[in-house]
Amino acid sequence: MSPTEFEHIYTKYQHRVYNTVLSYLQQAEDAEEVTQDVFVEAFHSMESFKGESAIGTWIYRIAVNKSLDFLRHKNRQKRFAFFTALFHPQTDELLHDPPDFYHPGIALENKEKAATLFKTIRTLPETQQTAFILTQVEDLSYAEAAEVMNITVAALESLLHRAKQNLRKRLSHLYKE
């Protein structure tokens, strides 16, 4: 594949990949870094792409895997230094306010609810999280999302159903009215 062809692929998918990654990571800087990693890996792996799936599906799969890897790595680091990083050692005062959450597809007035939703999505098992993000946030068809996840459409529907049930349970306290 020529650099020009790859540039065309990058231009076509960069925003969608960034939004997908941002849905997982919820931090713009991290999402930018992982998005770059996605396209670097795609560029280096182009020769091994067999064309068994659509190029967009293949890139989404890389994006999902890179996002999940990033979160796993970040969570491992958090376990060791969580409290020392957030609180002053002598006074126990909070040193850092949590960062604001921003996703380009979310209206300003819904920012707080969206942050809560995305935080709750991150508590789901990885497969449910991926099924929900790809179909409900990124608006991929069930067939496309199933192909990205390398599962059947029926399996995707099952994961999505469980994800929605879990989200309803975990968010029900916010919507009692």
N, C-alpha and C positions, 0 to 999 in steps of 0.2 A: 504494500500500500504506500502510495506516495505521500509526502508531507502535505500536499494540497488536499488530497482526499481526507486525510486525518483532520486537517483544519476544518473542513466542511462538517465532519462528524462532531468535532468539538463545538463548533458554532451552533449546530442543531440541538445538541443535548446539554450544553453547559448549564443553562438555567434550570432545567428539569432535574439534573443531577444535584445541583446545589440545593434546590428546594427539598429534594428527598433526603439528602444528608442533613440539612438543617432541621428537618422534622425529627430526626433521631437525636442530634447533638444539642440543639437549642442554643447554640452559641455561634454567632456569625464568624468569628475568627477561626474557630475549630472547623466549621463547615467549609470555609474557604480552603483551609489546609487539606482537609480530607478530599474535597472536590479535585484539587490539584493532584493528589495522590491517585485518585481514580483514573484521571486521564493519563498520568504518567504510566500507570500499570497497563492501561488499555493500549497505549502507544507501544510499550515494550512487548506486549502480548499479542499484538495484531497478527503476527505470523502464525500463532497457534489457534487463532479464531478459525473455526472450521465452517462457519456459516450454517450450522445446524439450527440455529435460532436467529431471530432478527438482531441486527447490530445494537438496536436500542435495548433489547432484552438483556443482551450480554453486558452492556454498560451498566444497566440498572443492577444486575447481579453483582458486579464489581462494587458499585456504590453501596449497596446494602451490606455486603461483606466487609468493606472498609469501615463503614459506620459502626457496625457491631464490634469489629476488632478494636476500633478506637475507644468505644465505650467500655469494653472489657479491660483494656489497658488502663484507662482512666479510673475505673472502679478499683482496680488492684492498687493503684497509687493512693487513692483516697483512703483506703483502709488503714494505711500506715500513718498518715499525717492529717487526718480530718480535723480533729479537735485542736491540735497545735496550730494549724493554719488559720482557723477561724476565730479563735479566742486568744486574748492576751493571757500569757501564762500566770501572771500574778493577780490580775483583777478579774479575770474571766469575762471581761467585756468583749462584745462582738467587735472584731477588727474590720471585717469587710461586710458590706451589704450584699445580698445576693444580686447577681447581675440581672438587668432587665431582659426579658425575653421578647424577641421580635422575629416575626415570620412575615415575609412580604405579602402573603395572601390573607392576612388577618387585619380587619379593621381596628383602628385605634381603640374604640370603645369596648371592644371584646378582648383586648390584650390580656387582661388579668384572667378571664375565663379560659382563654386559649392556653395561657401558660400553665394553668392547673390541668387542663386536658392533656397537654403534651407531657407534663410531668407524670401524670397518671398512666399515659400510654407506655412510658418507659418502665413502669412496674410490671407490665405484662410479660409473659414468656416471649422470648425472641421471635418465635414463629408467629404468634398472635400479633405481636407488635408490627412485624413486617407485613403481614397480610392486611392489617388495618391501615397502615401508612400508605402502602401502594394503592389500595383500592379507594379508601375514603379521603385521603389527603392529596395524593398524586393523581387520583382519578383514572388509574389504569383499569382496563376491563379485567374481569375475573380470569379470562384466558391469558391475558398478558401477565398479570400478577402471578398466576400459577406457573407460567413458563419461567419467569424471573426466579421464583422460589424452587423450581424444579420439582413440582408436585402436581397432582391432578386438580382439576377445577373443583371436584367434590371435596377434596382435602382442604382446599383453600376456603370453600364455603363453610366448612366445619370450623376451621381456625377463626374465620371472621365472626361466625356466630358466637363462639366462645369468647372472643375478644370483646365483642359488644356486650355480652352478658357481664363479663368482669368489669368493664368500664361502668356499666349501669350500677353495679353493686358498689363500686369504689367511689362513684361520684354522686350517688343518690342523696347523700347528706347535704349537698349543695343545692338540690332542686326539690326540696320537700314541699314547696308551695304549689 
